[in-house]
Amino acid sequence: MRIGHGYDAHRLAEGRALVLGGVSIPYGKGLTAHSDGDVVIHALCDALLGAAGLGDIGRYFPDSEAEFKDIDSRILLRKVVQLLNENDLAVANADIIIVADRPKLSPYFARMRENLAADMAIDVESVNIKASTTEGMGFTGRGEGIASHAIALLSSGSL
């Protein structure tokens, strides 16, 4: 068994879609990034890569490459899972927390879990998503950005 932790944060800005866990969420702002800015998936990719000892998301999908401009982060997650498979590793489970005072995210958790489970080829019960606020403190509390932490457990071979 191998465990990894990932973290990501991006600024909120007008004129961008808010995508978290592969779900488009109606909100007046979205996350700025080279890709779609999905901090949930970016943190998860880093957790998976870290558990595998394969570096981080920037190593495989650098923001200096045009091919990753505005890319759907679910594509990146599927590529990371392919790397795990090539290294005889399988995802056992993932636990993710989104740090944002707003918008309210709980109505979207089920769809996020379904997306991530499908992309990692695991049961939806093996993916947990929750949110926390900072009660007005810091950049997330002021509504300047959204952050996410992810922990992933891998096992050798298929489960």
C-alpha beads as a LAMMPS data file, in Angstrom:
LAMMPS data file: protein, C-alpha beads

159 atoms
158 bonds

1 atom types
1 bond types

-500.0 500.0 xlo xhi
-500.0 500.0 ylo yhi
-500.0 500.0 zlo zhi

Masses

1 110.0

Atoms # bond

1 1 1 0.000 0.000 0.000
2 1 1 1.203 3.514 -0.831
3 1 1 -0.298 6.832 0.233
4 1 1 0.022 10.256 -1.366
5 1 1 -1.150 13.779 -0.611
6 1 1 -1.938 16.475 -3.167
7 1 1 -2.824 20.153 -2.927
8 1 1 -3.871 22.771 -5.437
9 1 1 -5.292 26.289 -5.368
10 1 1 -6.313 28.780 -8.040
11 1 1 -7.661 32.313 -8.128
12 1 1 -11.291 33.007 -8.935
13 1 1 -11.992 35.392 -11.796
14 1 1 -14.953 36.519 -13.839
15 1 1 -15.292 35.164 -17.360
16 1 1 -14.242 31.612 -16.476
17 1 1 -16.365 28.522 -15.873
18 1 1 -16.169 26.974 -12.404
19 1 1 -15.327 23.304 -12.791
20 1 1 -14.713 21.119 -9.726
21 1 1 -14.434 17.352 -9.819
22 1 1 -15.341 17.478 -13.492
23 1 1 -18.673 19.182 -12.733
24 1 1 -19.585 22.624 -14.107
25 1 1 -20.994 24.627 -11.209
26 1 1 -23.125 27.720 -11.832
27 1 1 -21.281 30.642 -10.256
28 1 1 -20.307 34.129 -11.324
29 1 1 -16.596 33.275 -11.330
30 1 1 -14.321 30.436 -12.338
31 1 1 -10.786 29.349 -11.605
32 1 1 -7.908 30.826 -13.579
33 1 1 -5.345 28.364 -14.851
34 1 1 -3.653 27.116 -17.993
35 1 1 -6.085 24.177 -17.987
36 1 1 -9.715 24.267 -16.853
37 1 1 -8.464 25.047 -13.318
38 1 1 -10.153 22.053 -11.639
39 1 1 -8.338 22.146 -8.275
40 1 1 -10.076 18.946 -7.146
41 1 1 -8.650 16.895 -9.984
42 1 1 -5.265 18.622 -9.856
43 1 1 -4.896 17.827 -6.148
44 1 1 -6.030 14.257 -6.808
45 1 1 -3.526 13.818 -9.647
46 1 1 -0.731 15.021 -7.366
47 1 1 -1.853 12.628 -4.609
48 1 1 -1.873 9.707 -7.049
49 1 1 1.482 10.613 -8.581
50 1 1 3.002 11.193 -5.153
51 1 1 1.834 7.827 -3.856
52 1 1 3.383 6.199 -6.920
53 1 1 6.649 8.113 -6.529
54 1 1 6.174 9.585 -9.999
55 1 1 6.617 13.291 -9.285
56 1 1 3.819 15.804 -9.733
57 1 1 1.244 16.991 -12.236
58 1 1 3.541 19.707 -13.640
59 1 1 6.062 17.084 -14.696
60 1 1 3.575 15.448 -17.064
61 1 1 1.311 18.364 -17.992
62 1 1 3.381 21.567 -17.864
63 1 1 1.564 24.886 -18.160
64 1 1 4.140 25.913 -20.761
65 1 1 2.709 23.421 -23.278
66 1 1 -0.024 24.638 -25.648
67 1 1 -1.607 21.154 -25.840
68 1 1 -2.785 21.546 -22.226
69 1 1 -4.336 24.992 -22.681
70 1 1 -7.926 24.871 -21.367
71 1 1 -7.807 21.049 -21.288
72 1 1 -10.498 19.157 -19.406
73 1 1 -8.727 17.963 -16.260
74 1 1 -10.589 14.644 -16.402
75 1 1 -8.370 13.815 -19.385
76 1 1 -5.321 14.479 -17.206
77 1 1 -6.689 12.232 -14.454
78 1 1 -7.238 9.377 -16.889
79 1 1 -3.646 9.776 -18.141
80 1 1 -2.364 9.651 -14.551
81 1 1 -4.339 6.458 -13.908
82 1 1 -2.809 4.991 -17.064
83 1 1 0.661 5.788 -15.665
84 1 1 -0.280 4.016 -12.438
85 1 1 -1.448 0.964 -14.373
86 1 1 1.819 0.914 -16.328
87 1 1 3.609 0.797 -12.946
88 1 1 1.414 -2.070 -11.665
89 1 1 -0.434 0.219 -9.242
90 1 1 -4.170 0.521 -8.676
91 1 1 -6.205 3.136 -6.820
92 1 1 -7.722 1.790 -3.607
93 1 1 -9.476 4.973 -2.493
94 1 1 -9.316 8.763 -2.483
95 1 1 -10.445 11.334 0.071
96 1 1 -10.759 14.939 -1.097
97 1 1 -11.578 18.190 0.659
98 1 1 -12.460 21.416 -1.129
99 1 1 -11.730 24.638 0.739
100 1 1 -14.179 27.378 -0.282
101 1 1 -16.561 29.628 1.612
102 1 1 -18.752 29.861 -1.479
103 1 1 -20.442 28.642 -3.553
104 1 1 -22.170 25.860 -1.638
105 1 1 -20.820 22.644 -3.116
106 1 1 -22.621 19.758 -1.417
107 1 1 -25.320 19.513 -4.139
108 1 1 -22.548 18.569 -6.592
109 1 1 -20.667 15.957 -4.529
110 1 1 -22.489 12.916 -5.951
111 1 1 -21.704 13.882 -9.561
112 1 1 -18.088 14.672 -8.632
113 1 1 -17.706 11.263 -6.997
114 1 1 -19.216 9.543 -10.031
115 1 1 -16.865 11.380 -12.413
116 1 1 -13.738 10.670 -10.398
117 1 1 -14.639 7.031 -9.759
118 1 1 -15.285 6.484 -13.471
119 1 1 -11.984 8.113 -14.440
120 1 1 -10.042 6.042 -11.881
121 1 1 -12.003 2.842 -12.709
122 1 1 -12.990 2.275 -9.064
123 1 1 -16.273 2.024 -7.169
124 1 1 -17.936 5.324 -6.313
125 1 1 -17.873 4.249 -2.637
126 1 1 -14.068 4.451 -2.822
127 1 1 -14.172 8.204 -3.501
128 1 1 -15.069 10.680 -0.771
129 1 1 -15.540 14.419 -1.281
130 1 1 -16.251 17.005 1.354
131 1 1 -15.946 20.761 1.703
132 1 1 -14.801 23.100 4.412
133 1 1 -14.915 26.839 4.849
134 1 1 -12.355 29.079 6.489
135 1 1 -15.114 31.281 7.935
136 1 1 -13.942 34.383 6.143
137 1 1 -10.212 33.913 6.755
138 1 1 -7.549 33.877 4.037
139 1 1 -7.897 33.897 0.262
140 1 1 -10.665 31.271 0.232
141 1 1 -12.609 33.091 2.927
142 1 1 -12.398 36.359 1.031
143 1 1 -13.655 34.630 -2.125
144 1 1 -10.399 35.175 -4.006
145 1 1 -9.808 31.503 -4.768
146 1 1 -10.569 27.881 -4.077
147 1 1 -8.186 25.199 -2.791
148 1 1 -8.322 21.431 -2.537
149 1 1 -6.437 18.690 -0.688
150 1 1 -6.526 15.041 -1.714
151 1 1 -5.210 11.855 -0.186
152 1 1 -5.008 8.677 -2.231
153 1 1 -4.182 5.102 -1.342
154 1 1 -2.677 2.830 -3.978
155 1 1 -2.019 -0.890 -3.978
156 1 1 0.273 -3.005 -6.111
157 1 1 -1.592 -4.671 -8.951
158 1 1 -5.351 -4.751 -9.284
159 1 1 -7.605 -4.903 -6.236

Bonds

1 1 1 2
2 1 2 3
3 1 3 4
4 1 4 5
5 1 5 6
6 1 6 7
7 1 7 8
8 1 8 9
9 1 9 10
10 1 10 11
11 1 11 12
12 1 12 13
13 1 13 14
14 1 14 15
15 1 15 16
16 1 16 17
17 1 17 18
18 1 18 19
19 1 19 20
20 1 20 21
21 1 21 22
22 1 22 23
23 1 23 24
24 1 24 25
25 1 25 26
26 1 26 27
27 1 27 28
28 1 28 29
29 1 29 30
30 1 30 31
31 1 31 32
32 1 32 33
33 1 33 34
34 1 34 35
35 1 35 36
36 1 36 37
37 1 37 38
38 1 38 39
39 1 39 40
40 1 40 41
41 1 41 42
42 1 42 43
43 1 43 44
44 1 44 45
45 1 45 46
46 1 46 47
47 1 47 48
48 1 48 49
49 1 49 50
50 1 50 51
51 1 51 52
52 1 52 53
53 1 53 54
54 1 54 55
55 1 55 56
56 1 56 57
57 1 57 58
58 1 58 59
59 1 59 60
60 1 60 61
61 1 61 62
62 1 62 63
63 1 63 64
64 1 64 65
65 1 65 66
66 1 66 67
67 1 67 68
68 1 68 69
69 1 69 70
70 1 70 71
71 1 71 72
72 1 72 73
73 1 73 74
74 1 74 75
75 1 75 76
76 1 76 77
77 1 77 78
78 1 78 79
79 1 79 80
80 1 80 81
81 1 81 82
82 1 82 83
83 1 83 84
84 1 84 85
85 1 85 86
86 1 86 87
87 1 87 88
88 1 88 89
89 1 89 90
90 1 90 91
91 1 91 92
92 1 92 93
93 1 93 94
94 1 94 95
95 1 95 96
96 1 96 97
97 1 97 98
98 1 98 99
99 1 99 100
100 1 100 101
101 1 101 102
102 1 102 103
103 1 103 104
104 1 104 105
105 1 105 106
106 1 106 107
107 1 107 108
108 1 108 109
109 1 109 110
110 1 110 111
111 1 111 112
112 1 112 113
113 1 113 114
114 1 114 115
115 1 115 116
116 1 116 117
117 1 117 118
118 1 118 119
119 1 119 120
120 1 120 121
121 1 121 122
122 1 122 123
123 1 123 124
124 1 124 125
125 1 125 126
126 1 126 127
127 1 127 128
128 1 128 129
129 1 129 130
130 1 130 131
131 1 131 132
132 1 132 133
133 1 133 134
134 1 134 135
135 1 135 136
136 1 136 137
137 1 137 138
138 1 138 139
139 1 139 140
140 1 140 141
141 1 141 142
142 1 142 143
143 1 143 144
144 1 144 145
145 1 145 146
146 1 146 147
147 1 147 148
148 1 148 149
149 1 149 150
150 1 150 151
151 1 151 152
152 1 152 153
153 1 153 154
154 1 154 155
155 1 155 156
156 1 156 157
157 1 157 158
158 1 158 159
